[in-house]
Amino acid sequence: MTEPITSEYDDDPIEVDTEATEGDENAEPPPPPDLGNTDSPDLTVWETRPSFDDPPKDIGEDAGSEPPEASPAAEAFSIDLDSVATQLEAMLSTSRNLVTQYETLRSSVLANQDTIFGQQSVEEDNGTFDFSTGMYWGPDDDEGDPSVWQETAQQFAAQMNPAQQKALQHIGGVLERVGEYIALANHSGQVYAEADRNSKFPPPPGNTVTG
């Protein structure tokens, strides 16, 4: 077996069990890791943010959620909806860039996961030349024979592909949470704007003027 090359950049290399790797050649490869659901979400982002001029839509609660606790008496406050809208637009712009990069990465991983590690690598068959007769026989087929790396690559891919899919799922899940936050913040702006549109001054007190 070829001795490992010592890297000047790795101060703590992984110790390889050479006895295990040089064991029974007929031993079954390790099964793929059980990572549960590895489906990654297909994400989109608002092209246009719903306006604060639009009335807010009801947000459904989870079936098992507890009713909210009574809020304490509110004190006077103010909100700058222009500033809120500006911040939301900035978050949306950043999210669009992140989702575009995520979708590009996701498409590349899912499209190439069957070949990226050399699982389908073959050795090109250039045919045979007989020097004694000067005859040349072309390759038997166009596909070639499996390369010496193909089986090892397939075993490696069986471990790595689920891990890559799980990583994509985590990235997509984080971006989904960001989108939910933006949607809730925008909904809050709509609620404040709707409350402002429906605010009315109370009627004047009915005290009689005397004097």
C-alpha positions, 0 to 999 in steps of 0.5 A, a space after each residue: 500500500 502507498 504510504 500517505 503523504 505528510 502535509 505541511 498544512 495539516 498539523 493533526 491528520 486523521 489516523 487511517 486504520 490500514 488493517 481495516 482498509 486492507 482487509 477482506 476485499 469481498 467485504 460489503 461497503 458501509 451503508 449510506 448514513 441515515 440522515 432522515 429526510 434530506 429534501 432541500 426546499 425550492 425557494 422563491 423571494 417576493 419580487 415586490 413587497 406587499 404594500 403597507 397600504 394593503 390590509 393585513 391578512 390573518 396569520 393562521 396559528 398552529 393547531 397545537 399552539 396555546 392561545 397568546 397570553 394577555 398583553 399588558 396595558 400598552 403605552 403610547 408609542 410611535 413607529 416610522 413606517 418609512 424606515 421599516 419599509 426601507 429596512 425590509 427592502 434591504 433585507 429582501 434585496 440581500 435575500 434575493 441574492 442569497 436565494 439565487 446563489 442557493 438555487 444555483 448551488 442546489 441545481 448543480 449538486 442535484 444535477 451532478 451528484 451521480 457523476 461528480 465523484 467519478 462514479 461513472 468513470 471509464 477507461 477509454 478503449 483505444 482498440 488493439 494493434 497487431 504489430 505482426 500483421 499490421 492490423 488494427 481492431 477498433 474498440 468494442 464499444 463506445 462506453 469503455 470499461 469501468 475505471 479502477 476508481 469507479 467502485 471506490 468513487 461509488 462507495 464514497 458518493 454513497 456517503 457524501 451525497 446524503 451529507 451534501 443533500 442534508 447540508 442543502 436542506 440546512 441552508 434552505 431551512 435557514 433562508 426559509 426562516 429569514 423569509 418568514 421573519 421578513 413576511 412577519 415584519 411586513 405584516 406588522 407594518 400592515 397592521 400598524 398602518 391599518 390601525 392608523 387608518 382606522 384610528 379616530 379621536 374619541 368624542 369630546 366629554 359631555 360636561 356642561 360648561 358653567 360660568 
